[in-house]
C-alpha cells in the first residue's frame, strides 16, 4: 500500500485534533459517555471538507429522528419485550430499506435514523424511565462530535471537493481520449473493454464526489447542476464509441472508408491528443466539417454508404460530447464561466436524470437485518445476558453499514476481525495505560498513537473499513467517562457482546443472502430487457427520457460489479445502443412516408416480442427481414428524419446481427464507390 502521503497525515492529525476537542468539551460539560463524541468524529470525518459537512448535516438529522423513535417506542412497549423487539426491528429495517432505495448522500439520514434507534433503545430497555435522558445525552454527544469534525475540517487546511472533482474529471477525460483513440483505430479485445469499463465506473465516482459540492466552503451552486448535466453525456460516450468501432470494422471489411470520411477520422484522432485538446477553434471547425460531409453524403445509399453515414453521425456525437466535457473541466478549474444551457450535444429530451431502484436487493437486505435483530434479541432475552443490548446494537449497525454491497459477508467479517483487535487494544489501554493517566494532557498523549493510526486508515479507501471498525469499536470498548473505573467483568462482557453482534450479522447474512455480483448483474440485465421492451412498445415520446435514463444509470451500477466479477461490458453497451437506436427510429418515423412507417412498425413489433418474452435477441430471420425491408424503404427518402431513421435501423442491424452479410440489393463494390466520389 505504500507509506502514507502528506495529505493522509494531515487528515489524520486534523481528525485527531477534532476528536481531542470533542473529548475536552464532553468532559468539561460532563456528558455521560464522552467516547461517543470521539467515535462520531471518526465516523463523520472525510478527507474532503465539503463531504465532511455533508455527512455532518445528514448525520444530525438521522440522529434526531432515530432518538425520537427510540423515545416513542421504549417507554410504551417496555412491558412487552416481544413487541418492543418487533417494533425496533421493523423500524430499523424500514429505515434501511428506504436508505438503499435512495442512492444519494441523503440516504445517510435514513440509515442513521434506523441504527441510532438501536444505539439508544437497546441499552435502555431495562430502565425505560431513563430513555429520554439517555436519548438526549446520546444526541448531544453525537452532535458534538459532528460539529467538531465539521469545524476543524473547514478551518484547518480545508480540502475542497471542487478540486478533487476537477482532478477526477481530468483523469476521466484522459481515459476517455485513450478509449476514443481505441475506437477510431477499431481496436477490440480485453484492453479496449477494460478502458470502457473504467470510464463507466469513474463516471459514477465523479457523480458521488460532486454530490458534496453544495457543501463546499464558498459554495458552488452552479457546479452540481453542471455535473448532473454532463453525467449522461459521459455515459453516452460508451455506446457511441462502440458504434464507431463497429462501423470502422464493417467499413474495413467492405474496403475501408471514403477519402473524405477517413480525413475527418484522422483529424478527430489528432484533436484527441493532449496537446491539442483545449483548442476550441479546432472543435468548432471539425464539427462544421463533419456536418457538411453528412449533409452532402452520397445519395446512392448502398450498404457502405449507410455504414459511413451512421459512422459520421456518431463521430459528430463524439466530438460534441468531448467538447462539452472539456468545457465542464475548465469551468471546474475556474478558467471559464459555467454554461449548462449551451452544450453542443443535446440530450435533455433523450435521457432524464433518473435512478434505477433495485427493490429486490433492498428488500433482501432488510429481511436479513430484521432476522439478525430478532435472533440476537432472542439470545439476549432467553439468556438474560446483561450486555445483550450491546450485541443487538452492534448487529444492527454492522448489518446497516454494508447492506448496499452485493455480498456484505467479507466486509462484515473484516469489521468483526478488527473489532476483536480494537477490543484487545482497548484492553491494553484500560488495564495497562489509563490507570497511570492523571490529567487531560497525558490522556491525549496516551490516545494519540491509536487515534492517529485510525485516522490514517480512514484516509485511504482501501483501508476505510479498518478505520471505521477501529474508530467505532475501540472507543466504544474503551468507554471513556468523566470518572475512570476498571471493571474487568463488564469490559470482557462488552467485548464479547460487540464481537458476537457483528459476528451474528455475518452468519445471518451468509445464510439468508447468498448472492453476489453475478446475481446483481443478471438482475440489471433483465431490467434492461424489460426497459427495451417498453421503449419499443411506447407510443409516448415523453416516456423515452425516463427509460433511456434508467439504462444509462444501470451502466454505472453494472461497471463496478462487472469489474468485481471479471466481466466485460459489451452486453450492457449493446443494450444501450439498441435502446437509443429504437428511440431514434420511433422519433423519426412520424415524418416519413406511410410505407416507410409501416416497415418501421413491423421492426418495432418484432423487437417488442423478443424483449417481452425474455429471450436473447438472436439471428431471427423474421426480425432481420423486417429490418432489411425498413432500410430498403427509408434509404431513398431525404431529410433529417430519414437520416435519423437510417441511423436507428443500421445501428440495430449491426448490434443485433453483427456477423450477417448486408442485404444483396445493398451490396456494392468499393471500386464503384471510389469512382462515384
C-alpha positions as CSV (number, residue, x, y, z in Angstrom):
1,X,0.0,0.0,0.0
2,X,3.0,2.3,0.5
3,X,3.7,4.9,3.1
4,X,1.1,7.5,4.0
5,X,1.2,10.7,2.0
6,X,1.4,14.2,3.4
7,X,-2.3,14.7,2.7
8,X,-3.2,11.5,4.6
9,X,-1.1,12.5,7.6
10,X,-2.7,16.0,7.6
11,X,-6.1,14.4,7.6
12,X,-5.2,12.1,10.4
13,X,-3.8,15.0,12.5
14,X,-6.9,17.2,11.8
15,X,-9.2,14.3,12.8
16,X,-7.3,13.7,15.9
17,X,-7.5,17.4,16.8
18,X,-11.3,17.3,16.3
19,X,-11.5,14.2,18.5
20,X,-9.5,15.9,21.2
21,X,-11.7,19.0,21.0
22,X,-14.8,16.8,21.3
23,X,-13.4,14.9,24.2
24,X,-12.4,18.1,26.0
25,X,-15.9,19.7,25.6
26,X,-17.6,16.4,26.6
27,X,-15.5,16.2,29.8
28,X,-16.0,19.9,30.5
29,X,-19.8,19.8,30.3
30,X,-19.9,16.3,32.0
31,X,-21.6,14.3,29.3
32,X,-22.3,10.7,30.4
33,X,-20.3,9.0,27.6
34,X,-17.7,11.2,26.0
35,X,-16.4,8.3,24.0
36,X,-19.4,8.6,21.7
37,X,-18.4,12.1,20.7
38,X,-14.9,10.9,19.9
39,X,-16.2,7.9,17.9
40,X,-18.6,10.2,16.0
41,X,-15.7,12.4,14.9
42,X,-14.1,9.4,13.2
43,X,-17.4,8.2,11.7
44,X,-18.2,11.6,10.2
45,X,-14.8,12.7,9.0
46,X,-13.8,12.7,5.4
47,X,-10.6,13.9,3.7
48,X,-12.7,16.4,1.7
49,X,-14.2,19.3,3.8
50,X,-17.4,19.5,1.8
51,X,-18.0,15.8,2.2
52,X,-17.5,16.1,6.0
53,X,-20.0,18.9,6.2
54,X,-22.5,17.0,4.0
55,X,-22.2,13.9,6.2
56,X,-22.5,16.0,9.3
57,X,-25.8,17.6,8.3
58,X,-27.3,14.3,7.4
59,X,-26.0,12.6,10.5
60,X,-27.5,15.2,12.7
61,X,-30.9,14.7,11.0
62,X,-30.7,10.9,11.3
63,X,-29.6,11.1,14.9
64,X,-32.6,13.3,15.9
65,X,-35.1,11.1,14.0
66,X,-33.6,7.9,15.5
67,X,-33.5,9.3,19.0
68,X,-37.2,10.4,18.7
69,X,-38.2,7.0,17.5
70,X,-36.4,5.3,20.5
71,X,-38.1,7.7,22.9
72,X,-41.5,6.8,21.5
73,X,-41.1,3.0,21.4
74,X,-39.2,2.1,24.5
75,X,-41.4,3.5,27.3
76,X,-44.6,2.5,25.6
77,X,-43.5,-1.1,24.9
78,X,-41.1,-1.8,27.8
79,X,-43.6,-4.1,29.5
80,X,-43.9,-6.3,26.3
81,X,-40.4,-7.2,25.3
82,X,-41.5,-9.2,22.3
83,X,-43.5,-6.3,20.9
84,X,-40.6,-3.9,21.6
85,X,-38.2,-6.1,19.8
86,X,-40.6,-6.4,16.8
87,X,-41.1,-2.6,16.8
88,X,-37.4,-1.8,16.9
89,X,-36.6,-4.4,14.2
90,X,-39.4,-3.1,11.9
91,X,-38.2,0.5,12.4
92,X,-34.5,-0.4,11.7
93,X,-35.3,-2.5,8.7
94,X,-37.8,0.0,7.2
95,X,-35.2,2.8,7.5
96,X,-32.6,0.6,5.9
97,X,-34.9,-0.3,3.0
98,X,-35.6,3.4,2.3
99,X,-31.9,4.3,2.5
100,X,-31.0,1.6,0.0
101,X,-33.5,2.9,-2.5
102,X,-32.3,6.5,-2.2
103,X,-28.9,6.3,-3.9
104,X,-27.8,9.9,-2.8
105,X,-26.0,11.2,0.2
106,X,-29.4,11.9,1.7
107,X,-29.7,8.1,2.2
108,X,-27.4,8.5,5.2
109,X,-30.3,10.2,7.1
110,X,-32.5,7.1,6.8
111,X,-29.7,4.6,7.7
112,X,-28.7,6.7,10.8
113,X,-32.4,7.0,11.8
114,X,-32.5,3.3,11.9
115,X,-29.4,2.3,13.8
116,X,-29.4,5.3,16.1
117,X,-32.7,4.0,17.5
118,X,-30.8,0.7,18.2
119,X,-27.9,2.6,19.8
120,X,-30.2,4.4,22.1
121,X,-33.1,1.9,22.6
122,X,-31.5,-1.5,23.1
123,X,-29.1,-0.4,26.0
124,X,-32.1,1.2,27.9
125,X,-34.8,-1.5,27.7
126,X,-34.1,-2.5,31.4
127,X,-34.5,1.1,32.5
128,X,-37.2,2.7,30.3
129,X,-37.6,5.6,32.6
130,X,-34.2,6.9,31.6
131,X,-34.8,6.7,27.9
132,X,-35.3,10.5,27.4
133,X,-32.2,11.4,29.4
134,X,-30.2,8.7,27.5
135,X,-31.5,9.8,24.1
136,X,-30.8,13.5,24.9
137,X,-27.3,12.7,26.1
138,X,-26.5,10.4,23.1
139,X,-27.8,13.0,20.7
140,X,-25.7,15.7,22.4
141,X,-22.6,13.5,22.2
142,X,-23.1,12.6,18.6
143,X,-23.9,16.2,17.5
144,X,-20.9,17.5,19.4
145,X,-18.7,15.0,17.6
146,X,-20.2,16.0,14.2
147,X,-19.8,19.8,14.9
148,X,-16.2,19.3,16.0
149,X,-15.3,17.3,12.9
150,X,-17.0,19.8,10.5
151,X,-15.4,22.8,12.1
152,X,-11.9,21.5,12.2
153,X,-12.2,20.2,8.7
154,X,-13.4,23.5,7.4
155,X,-11.0,25.8,9.3
156,X,-7.7,23.8,9.3
157,X,-6.2,23.4,5.8
158,X,-9.6,22.7,4.2
159,X,-9.5,20.4,1.2
160,X,-12.4,21.5,-1.2
161,X,-14.5,19.0,-3.1
162,X,-14.3,21.1,-6.3
163,X,-10.6,20.4,-6.6
164,X,-11.0,16.7,-6.2
165,X,-13.8,16.6,-8.7
166,X,-11.8,18.6,-11.2
167,X,-8.9,16.2,-10.8
168,X,-11.1,13.2,-11.3
169,X,-12.8,14.7,-14.3
170,X,-9.4,15.5,-15.9
171,X,-8.3,11.9,-15.3
172,X,-11.6,10.6,-16.8
173,X,-11.1,12.8,-19.8
174,X,-7.6,11.3,-20.4
175,X,-9.1,7.8,-20.2
176,X,-11.9,8.8,-22.5
177,X,-9.4,10.1,-25.0
178,X,-7.5,6.8,-24.9
179,X,-10.7,4.9,-25.3
180,X,-11.8,7.2,-28.2
181,X,-8.5,6.5,-29.9
182,X,-9.1,2.8,-29.5
183,X,-12.5,3.2,-31.2
184,X,-11.1,5.3,-34.0
185,X,-8.4,2.6,-34.6
186,X,-11.2,-0.1,-34.4
187,X,-9.4,-1.8,-31.6
188,X,-11.3,-4.6,-29.7
189,X,-10.5,-7.1,-27.1
190,X,-9.9,-7.1,-23.3
191,X,-7.8,-3.9,-23.2
192,X,-10.4,-1.8,-25.0
193,X,-13.2,-3.3,-22.9
194,X,-11.2,-2.5,-19.7
195,X,-10.9,1.1,-20.8
196,X,-14.7,1.4,-21.3
197,X,-15.3,-0.4,-18.0
198,X,-13.2,2.1,-16.2
199,X,-15.0,5.0,-17.9
200,X,-18.4,3.8,-16.6
201,X,-17.0,3.2,-13.1
202,X,-15.2,6.5,-12.9
203,X,-18.4,8.4,-14.0
204,X,-20.2,7.0,-11.0
205,X,-17.4,8.0,-8.7
206,X,-17.3,11.5,-10.1
207,X,-21.0,11.9,-9.6
208,X,-20.7,10.7,-6.0
209,X,-18.0,13.2,-5.3
210,X,-19.9,16.0,-7.0
211,X,-22.9,15.4,-4.8
212,X,-21.0,17.1,-2.0
213,X,-20.2,20.2,-4.0
214,X,-23.1,22.2,-2.5
215,X,-21.4,21.9,0.9
216,X,-18.1,23.3,-0.1
217,X,-16.9,26.4,1.6
218,X,-17.8,29.4,-0.5
219,X,-20.4,27.3,-2.3
220,X,-20.6,26.3,-6.0
221,X,-24.3,26.5,-6.7
222,X,-23.9,26.1,-10.5
223,X,-21.4,23.2,-10.5
224,X,-23.6,20.4,-9.1
225,X,-26.1,21.1,-11.9
226,X,-23.2,21.2,-14.4
227,X,-22.1,17.7,-13.3
228,X,-25.6,16.5,-13.4
229,X,-26.0,17.7,-17.0
230,X,-22.6,16.3,-18.1
231,X,-23.1,12.9,-16.5
232,X,-25.4,11.4,-19.1
233,X,-23.2,12.7,-21.9
234,X,-20.2,11.0,-20.3
235,X,-22.1,7.7,-20.2
236,X,-23.4,8.2,-23.8
237,X,-19.8,8.2,-24.9
238,X,-19.7,4.4,-24.3
239,X,-22.3,3.3,-26.8
240,X,-21.1,5.9,-29.2
241,X,-17.6,4.6,-29.1
242,X,-18.9,1.1,-29.5
243,X,-20.8,2.2,-32.6
244,X,-17.8,4.0,-34.1
245,X,-15.5,1.0,-33.6
246,X,-18.1,-1.4,-35.0
247,X,-18.7,0.9,-38.0
248,X,-15.0,1.1,-38.8
249,X,-14.6,-2.6,-38.7
250,X,-17.5,-3.1,-41.0
251,X,-16.1,-0.5,-43.4
252,X,-12.7,-2.3,-43.4
253,X,-14.4,-5.5,-44.4
254,X,-16.1,-3.5,-47.3
255,X,-12.9,-1.8,-48.5
256,X,-12.4,1.0,-45.9
257,X,-14.0,4.4,-45.6
258,X,-14.1,7.0,-48.3
259,X,-11.2,9.5,-48.5
260,X,-13.3,12.4,-47.1
261,X,-14.5,10.3,-44.1
262,X,-11.0,9.0,-43.5
263,X,-9.6,12.5,-43.4
264,X,-12.3,13.5,-40.8
265,X,-11.4,10.5,-38.6
266,X,-7.7,11.4,-38.7
267,X,-8.5,15.0,-37.8
268,X,-10.6,13.8,-34.8
269,X,-7.8,11.5,-33.7
270,X,-5.3,14.3,-33.8
271,X,-7.7,16.5,-31.8
272,X,-7.8,13.9,-29.1
273,X,-4.1,14.2,-28.4
274,X,-3.4,16.1,-25.1
275,X,-1.5,19.0,-26.7
276,X,-4.5,19.9,-28.9
277,X,-7.4,19.0,-26.7
278,X,-8.0,22.6,-25.4
279,X,-8.2,24.2,-28.9
280,X,-11.8,25.3,-29.1
281,X,-11.4,26.6,-32.6
282,X,-10.4,23.1,-33.7
283,X,-13.6,21.5,-32.3
284,X,-15.9,24.1,-33.9
285,X,-14.3,23.7,-37.3
286,X,-14.2,20.0,-37.0
287,X,-17.9,19.8,-36.1
288,X,-18.9,22.0,-39.1
289,X,-16.8,19.9,-41.5
290,X,-18.4,16.7,-40.2
291,X,-21.9,18.3,-40.5
292,X,-21.1,19.3,-44.1
293,X,-20.0,15.8,-45.0
294,X,-23.2,14.3,-43.5
295,X,-25.4,16.8,-45.4
296,X,-23.6,16.2,-48.7
297,X,-23.2,12.5,-48.3
298,X,-23.8,10.2,-51.3
299,X,-27.5,9.7,-52.1
300,X,-26.8,6.2,-53.6
301,X,-27.4,4.7,-50.2
302,X,-25.6,1.4,-50.7
303,X,-24.7,-0.6,-47.6
304,X,-21.3,1.0,-47.5
305,X,-22.9,4.5,-47.8
306,X,-25.2,3.7,-44.9
307,X,-22.4,2.5,-42.6
308,X,-20.3,5.5,-43.4
309,X,-23.3,7.9,-42.9
310,X,-24.0,6.4,-39.4
311,X,-20.3,6.4,-38.6
312,X,-20.1,10.1,-39.4
313,X,-23.2,10.9,-37.3
314,X,-21.6,9.1,-34.3
315,X,-18.3,10.8,-35.0
316,X,-20.2,14.1,-34.7
317,X,-21.6,13.0,-31.4
318,X,-18.2,12.1,-30.1
319,X,-16.7,15.5,-30.9
320,X,-19.7,17.3,-29.4
321,X,-19.6,15.3,-26.1
322,X,-15.8,15.7,-25.7
323,X,-16.2,19.4,-26.3
324,X,-18.8,19.6,-23.6
325,X,-16.6,17.6,-21.2
326,X,-13.7,20.0,-21.9
327,X,-15.9,23.0,-21.0
328,X,-17.0,21.4,-17.7
329,X,-13.5,20.6,-16.8
330,X,-12.2,24.1,-17.4
331,X,-15.2,25.5,-15.5
332,X,-14.4,23.3,-12.6
333,X,-10.9,24.6,-12.6
334,X,-12.2,28.2,-12.6
335,X,-10.9,29.1,-16.1
336,X,-14.3,29.7,-17.7
337,X,-17.8,30.7,-16.7
338,X,-20.1,27.6,-16.5
339,X,-22.9,27.4,-19.1
340,X,-25.2,24.4,-18.5
341,X,-27.7,25.5,-21.1
342,X,-25.4,25.6,-24.1
343,X,-24.0,22.1,-24.5
344,X,-23.2,21.0,-28.1
345,X,-24.6,17.5,-27.6
346,X,-28.3,17.8,-26.9
347,X,-29.6,15.1,-24.6
348,X,-32.2,16.8,-22.4
349,X,-35.1,15.1,-24.1
350,X,-33.2,11.8,-24.6
351,X,-32.2,10.8,-21.1
352,X,-33.7,12.1,-17.9
353,X,-31.6,12.1,-14.6
354,X,-33.5,9.2,-13.1
355,X,-32.1,6.4,-10.9
356,X,-32.6,2.7,-11.0
357,X,-34.1,1.3,-7.8
358,X,-33.4,-2.3,-7.0
359,X,-36.3,-3.0,-4.7
360,X,-35.4,-6.7,-4.6
361,X,-31.9,-6.1,-3.3
362,X,-33.2,-3.6,-0.8
363,X,-35.9,-6.0,0.4
364,X,-33.4,-8.8,0.7
365,X,-31.1,-6.7,2.8
366,X,-34.0,-5.5,5.0
367,X,-35.1,-9.1,5.6
368,X,-31.6,-10.1,6.6
369,X,-31.3,-7.2,9.1
370,X,-34.8,-8.0,10.5
371,X,-33.9,-11.7,11.1
372,X,-30.5,-10.8,12.6
373,X,-32.0,-8.4,15.1
374,X,-34.7,-10.9,16.1
375,X,-32.3,-13.8,16.6
376,X,-29.9,-11.6,18.6
377,X,-32.6,-10.3,20.8
378,X,-33.9,-13.8,21.3
379,X,-30.5,-14.9,22.7
380,X,-30.5,-11.8,24.8
381,X,-33.9,-12.4,26.4
382,X,-33.6,-16.1,27.0
383,X,-30.1,-16.0,28.4
384,X,-30.8,-12.8,30.4
385,X,-27.5,-11.5,29.1
386,X,-26.6,-8.2,30.8
387,X,-24.8,-7.0,27.7
388,X,-27.3,-8.4,25.2
389,X,-28.4,-4.9,24.3
390,X,-24.9,-4.0,23.1
391,X,-24.8,-7.2,20.9
392,X,-28.2,-6.2,19.3
393,X,-27.0,-2.7,18.9
394,X,-23.8,-3.8,17.0
395,X,-25.7,-6.4,15.0
396,X,-28.0,-3.6,13.7
397,X,-25.0,-1.3,13.0
398,X,-23.0,-3.9,11.1
399,X,-26.0,-5.0,9.1
400,X,-26.7,-1.4,8.0
401,X,-23.2,-0.3,7.2
402,X,-22.6,-2.9,4.5
403,X,-26.1,-3.6,3.3
404,X,-25.6,-1.9,-0.1
405,X,-22.9,-4.4,-1.1
406,X,-23.7,-7.4,-3.3
407,X,-22.0,-9.7,-0.8
408,X,-21.6,-7.9,2.5
409,X,-20.2,-11.0,4.3
410,X,-16.5,-10.4,3.7
411,X,-16.8,-6.8,4.8
412,X,-18.8,-7.7,8.0
413,X,-16.2,-10.4,8.8
414,X,-13.4,-8.0,8.4
415,X,-15.3,-5.5,10.5
416,X,-15.7,-8.2,13.2
417,X,-12.0,-9.1,13.0
418,X,-10.9,-5.6,13.5
419,X,-13.5,-5.2,16.3
420,X,-11.6,-8.0,18.1
421,X,-8.3,-6.2,17.5
422,X,-9.9,-3.0,18.8
423,X,-11.1,-4.8,21.9
424,X,-7.6,-6.2,22.6
425,X,-6.1,-2.7,22.1
426,X,-8.7,-1.2,24.4
427,X,-7.9,-3.8,27.0
428,X,-4.2,-2.8,26.9
429,X,-5.3,0.8,27.5
430,X,-7.9,0.0,30.2
431,X,-5.7,-2.3,32.2
432,X,-2.2,-1.1,31.4
433,X,-2.1,2.6,30.3
434,X,-5.2,4.5,31.6
435,X,-4.6,3.7,35.3
436,X,-1.4,5.8,35.0
437,X,-3.1,8.7,33.4
438,X,-4.0,11.6,35.8
439,X,-4.8,14.6,33.7
440,X,-6.2,15.6,30.3
441,X,-2.8,16.3,28.7
442,X,-1.4,12.8,29.4
443,X,-4.7,11.3,28.3
444,X,-4.3,13.0,24.9
445,X,-0.7,11.8,24.6
446,X,-1.7,8.2,25.5
447,X,-4.6,8.1,22.9
448,X,-2.5,9.8,20.2
449,X,-0.9,6.6,18.7
450,X,-4.1,4.6,18.4
451,X,-6.2,7.5,17.1
452,X,-3.7,8.8,14.7
453,X,-3.4,5.3,13.2
454,X,-7.2,5.1,13.0
455,X,-7.2,8.4,11.1
456,X,-4.6,7.1,8.6
457,X,-6.8,4.0,8.0
458,X,-9.8,6.2,7.3
459,X,-7.8,8.5,4.9
460,X,-7.4,5.7,2.3
461,X,-10.4,4.0,0.5
462,X,-8.7,0.6,0.7
463,X,-8.4,0.7,4.5
464,X,-11.5,2.7,5.3
465,X,-13.3,-0.3,6.7
466,X,-10.4,-0.9,9.1
467,X,-10.5,2.7,10.2
468,X,-14.3,2.6,10.8
469,X,-14.1,-0.6,12.8
470,X,-11.3,0.8,14.9
471,X,-12.9,4.2,15.4
472,X,-16.3,2.7,16.5
473,X,-15.2,-0.3,18.5
474,X,-12.0,1.0,20.1
475,X,-13.7,4.0,21.6
476,X,-16.9,2.1,22.5
477,X,-15.0,-0.7,24.3
478,X,-12.6,1.8,25.9
479,X,-15.7,3.6,27.4
480,X,-14.0,6.9,28.4
481,X,-16.1,8.7,31.0
482,X,-15.6,11.6,33.5
483,X,-14.7,9.1,36.2
484,X,-12.3,6.2,35.3
485,X,-13.3,2.8,36.7
486,X,-11.8,-0.5,35.9
487,X,-14.4,-3.3,35.8
488,X,-12.8,-6.4,34.2
489,X,-16.1,-8.4,34.1
490,X,-18.0,-5.5,32.4
491,X,-15.2,-4.9,29.9
492,X,-15.0,-8.6,28.9
493,X,-18.8,-8.8,28.7
494,X,-18.9,-5.7,26.5
495,X,-16.1,-7.0,24.2
496,X,-17.8,-10.4,23.8
497,X,-21.2,-8.7,23.1
498,X,-19.7,-6.4,20.5
499,X,-17.9,-9.3,18.7
500,X,-21.0,-11.5,19.0
501,X,-23.3,-8.9,17.5
502,X,-21.1,-8.3,14.4
503,X,-20.3,-12.0,14.0
504,X,-24.0,-12.9,14.1
505,X,-24.7,-10.3,11.4
506,X,-22.1,-12.0,9.2
507,X,-23.5,-15.5,9.9
508,X,-27.1,-14.5,9.2
509,X,-26.1,-12.6,6.0
510,X,-24.2,-15.7,4.7
511,X,-27.2,-17.9,5.5
512,X,-30.0,-15.7,4.1
513,X,-28.4,-13.7,1.3
514,X,-26.2,-16.0,-0.7
515,X,-25.9,-13.7,-3.7
516,X,-23.1,-11.7,-5.2
517,X,-22.1,-9.6,-8.2
518,X,-23.3,-12.2,-10.7
519,X,-26.8,-12.1,-9.2
520,X,-26.9,-8.3,-9.4
521,X,-25.5,-8.3,-13.0
522,X,-28.3,-10.7,-14.1
523,X,-31.0,-8.6,-12.4
524,X,-29.7,-5.4,-14.1
525,X,-29.5,-7.1,-17.5
526,X,-33.1,-8.4,-17.1
527,X,-34.2,-4.9,-16.1
528,X,-32.6,-3.6,-19.2
529,X,-34.5,-6.1,-21.3
530,X,-37.8,-5.0,-19.8
531,X,-36.9,-1.4,-20.4
532,X,-36.1,-2.2,-24.1
533,X,-39.5,-3.8,-24.5
534,X,-41.1,-0.6,-23.0
535,X,-39.1,1.6,-25.4
536,X,-40.1,-0.5,-28.4
537,X,-43.8,-0.5,-27.3
538,X,-44.1,3.1,-26.1
539,X,-46.3,5.5,-28.1
540,X,-45.5,8.4,-25.7
541,X,-42.2,10.2,-26.6
542,X,-42.2,11.9,-23.2
543,X,-41.5,8.5,-21.6
544,X,-38.3,8.0,-23.7
545,X,-36.2,10.1,-21.4
546,X,-37.1,8.2,-18.3
547,X,-36.5,4.8,-19.9
548,X,-33.2,5.6,-21.6
549,X,-32.1,7.5,-18.4
550,X,-32.7,4.3,-16.4
551,X,-30.5,2.3,-18.8
552,X,-27.7,4.8,-18.5
553,X,-27.9,4.7,-14.7
554,X,-27.8,0.9,-14.7
555,X,-24.5,1.2,-16.6
556,X,-23.0,3.0,-13.6
557,X,-24.3,0.1,-11.4
558,X,-23.0,-2.6,-13.7
559,X,-19.5,-1.3,-14.1
560,X,-18.1,-2.0,-10.6
561,X,-20.0,-5.3,-10.4
562,X,-18.6,-6.4,-13.8
563,X,-15.1,-5.5,-12.7
564,X,-15.5,-7.4,-9.5
565,X,-16.9,-10.5,-11.3
566,X,-14.3,-10.3,-14.1
567,X,-16.9,-9.5,-16.7
568,X,-16.8,-7.1,-19.6
569,X,-19.4,-4.5,-20.5
570,X,-20.2,-5.2,-24.2
571,X,-23.6,-6.7,-23.5
572,X,-24.7,-3.7,-21.5
573,X,-23.3,-1.3,-24.0
574,X,-25.0,-3.3,-26.8
575,X,-28.3,-3.0,-24.9
576,X,-27.8,0.8,-24.6
577,X,-27.1,1.0,-28.4
578,X,-30.3,-0.8,-29.1
579,X,-32.3,1.4,-26.8
580,X,-31.1,4.7,-28.3
581,X,-31.4,3.3,-31.9
582,X,-35.0,2.3,-31.1
583,X,-35.7,5.8,-29.8
584,X,-34.1,7.4,-33.0
585,X,-36.3,5.1,-35.1
586,X,-39.6,5.8,-33.3
587,X,-39.0,9.6,-33.3
588,X,-38.0,9.7,-37.0
589,X,-40.9,7.6,-38.3
590,X,-43.6,10.4,-37.9
591,X,-42.1,12.4,-40.8
592,X,-41.6,9.5,-43.2
593,X,-43.9,8.2,-45.9
594,X,-46.8,5.8,-44.9
595,X,-44.9,2.8,-46.5
596,X,-41.7,3.5,-44.5
597,X,-43.7,4.0,-41.3
598,X,-45.3,0.5,-41.8
599,X,-42.0,-1.1,-42.3
600,X,-40.6,0.5,-39.2
601,X,-43.6,-0.5,-37.2
602,X,-43.0,-4.1,-38.2
603,X,-39.5,-3.9,-36.8
604,X,-40.7,-2.4,-33.5
605,X,-43.3,-5.2,-33.1
606,X,-40.7,-7.9,-33.7
607,X,-38.3,-6.2,-31.2
608,X,-41.1,-5.9,-28.6
609,X,-41.9,-9.6,-28.8
610,X,-38.3,-10.6,-28.3
611,X,-37.6,-8.4,-25.4
612,X,-41.0,-9.1,-23.7
613,X,-40.6,-12.8,-23.9
614,X,-37.3,-12.5,-22.1
615,X,-35.3,-14.2,-24.9
616,X,-31.9,-13.2,-26.1
617,X,-32.1,-11.3,-29.4
618,X,-30.7,-13.9,-31.7
619,X,-30.4,-14.1,-35.5
620,X,-34.1,-14.3,-36.2
621,X,-35.0,-14.4,-39.9
622,X,-38.2,-12.6,-39.3
623,X,-36.6,-9.7,-37.4
624,X,-33.7,-9.5,-39.8
625,X,-36.1,-9.5,-42.8
626,X,-38.1,-6.7,-41.1
627,X,-35.0,-4.5,-40.6
628,X,-33.8,-5.1,-44.2
629,X,-37.2,-4.1,-45.5
630,X,-37.3,-1.0,-43.4
631,X,-33.8,0.0,-44.6
632,X,-34.8,-0.5,-48.2
633,X,-37.9,1.6,-47.7
634,X,-36.2,4.5,-45.9
635,X,-32.9,4.8,-47.8
636,X,-34.5,6.5,-50.8
637,X,-36.0,9.3,-48.6
638,X,-34.3,12.6,-47.9
639,X,-34.1,14.9,-44.9
640,X,-33.1,14.8,-41.3
641,X,-35.8,12.3,-40.3
642,X,-34.7,9.8,-42.9
643,X,-31.1,10.0,-41.7
644,X,-32.2,9.5,-38.1
645,X,-34.3,6.5,-39.1
646,X,-31.4,5.0,-41.1
647,X,-29.1,5.7,-38.1
648,X,-31.5,3.6,-35.9
649,X,-32.1,0.8,-38.4
650,X,-28.4,0.3,-39.4
651,X,-27.4,0.6,-35.7
652,X,-29.9,-2.1,-34.7
653,X,-28.8,-4.4,-37.6
654,X,-25.2,-4.1,-36.6
655,X,-25.9,-4.5,-32.9
656,X,-28.3,-7.5,-33.2
657,X,-26.7,-9.2,-36.3
658,X,-23.0,-8.2,-36.4
659,X,-21.9,-11.3,-38.4
660,X,-24.6,-11.3,-41.0
661,X,-23.8,-10.1,-44.5
662,X,-25.5,-7.0,-45.9
663,X,-28.7,-7.4,-48.0
664,X,-27.9,-8.4,-51.6
665,X,-29.6,-5.3,-53.0
666,X,-27.4,-3.0,-50.8
667,X,-24.1,-4.6,-51.7
668,X,-21.6,-2.9,-53.9
669,X,-18.0,-2.9,-55.0
670,X,-15.6,-0.5,-53.4
671,X,-14.3,0.5,-56.9
672,X,-17.7,1.8,-58.0
673,X,-18.0,3.9,-54.9
674,X,-14.5,5.4,-55.3
675,X,-15.3,6.2,-58.9
676,X,-18.5,7.9,-57.8
677,X,-16.5,10.2,-55.4
